[in-house]
Amino acid sequence: MRLFLGLFILIASSAMAEDETFICQANGFGTQPQITVHHDTTNDLLQFDSGFSFAGQNNPKTPIAERGAESLWFKAKIKGDAIKTTYNVYLYNNWILIETIELPVLEAPCTPMTCEEQQTIYRLKPCTLAD
């Protein structure tokens, strides 16, 4: 019985240890100079203190040491009255890249003649792991 209880505690504590919280320089993304980013591996989410939450599109179990070769990719889409914004977020070992793509919302399908895509890249770095 003690063996099973010990194994359960070990598994539970290691699963909780996989979640990470980063403190990053905002570099223009938002109004604050720093951003806190929480990586929830259990639910495959990346959550920003500014209220953004991004759903994972890749393997959430990739260890920190392997992120240089394989970044974790997260995505969100927000549709307003006039603009639809797609966010692609890439989590590396000590920095985060955010790509925003904005398109106008039109009644007719968007074509290169009726839509102009606005793309912005933000590099949140350096990032440090919070305790």
N, C-alpha and C positions, 0 to 999 in steps of 0.2 A: 504494500500500500504506500509506504514512504517513497519507494522508487518511482511509482506512478505520479505521486504528488510532486516530487522533485523534478521529474521530467516535464510535467505540465508547467511548473513555475519557470523552468529554463526556456521552454518554447515560448511562453507568454512574454517573458522579459526580452528575449531576442527579437521577437516580432515588434515589440514596442521600440526597441533600439534602432530599428531600421528607419523610423520617421526622422526627418532632419529639419532643422530650422536654420535658415541662412539670413544674415544681415548683409545687404548689398548697397553699394552706391547707386542711386537712382539714375543718374546721368540723363535727366530729362523726362523719364517716365513717371509722371505724376508731379505733385507739387512739393513733396518733401525731399530733402537731400539723401535720405536713406530709406530703404524698403526692407521690411521683414517678409520673408517668403517661407512658407511651411510646405514641405514635401510629405504628403500622407501616402505612404506606400500601400497601406491596407486598402484604401479606396481609390488609389491611382489618381490622386488630385494634387495640384499645385495651387496653393492659396496665398494670395498677397494680402498684406494688412490694409491695403487700399480698397478691399472688397472684391477684387477679381478672384475667380476660381476657374481653373483650367482642368479639363478632363484629359487623362493620359491617353496617348495613342501608341505607346511603345511598352516595352517590358519594364515594369516598375521595380523589379528586383535587381537591376543592373548595379553592381557595387560601385562605389565612388571611384576606385582605382581604374575601372574600365570605361568611365564616361568620356575620356579623351577620344576614344575610338568610336564609341556609340553614345550619342547624346540621347537623353530622354526627351520625347516630344509631347507637348501638350497643346490642346486646341480649345478655342471658344469662339462662338459667333454671337454677335449682338446686333439686332436689327431695330433701328429707330424709325421715326417717321420719314426721314430724308436720307439717312445713311445706313448702310449695312457694313459692319466691321468684322473682319476675321482676324483672330489673334493666333499666331503660331509661336509657341514658346519652347525654347530648347535649353535644357538644363545640363550644363557641363560640370566638371569637378569644382571649379571655383569662380564661375561666372554664368550669367543667364543671358540669352539672346531672345529678344522679343521682336517679332515681325508683325506689323499691323497693316492690313490691306483694307482700304475703304472704297466702297462703291456706292453711287447714288441709288436710291430705291426708285424704280420707274414702274409704270403700269405695263408697258411693253417690255419684252425681253431686252436685256442690255446687249449692245453691239459696240465695237470699237469706235463707231461714229457717234454714238449717243452717250457713252460712258467714258470717263477718264478715271483710271484707277490711281488712288493715292497710296503709296507705300512708304512706311517709315520703319526704320530699324533702330532698336534701342539695345545697347550693350550694358547690362547691369554688372559692373565689376569695379573693384574686386568684391567678391563675396566671402564671408567667413562663416563657419559653422558656429551657431550659438550653443551654449552649454545647456 
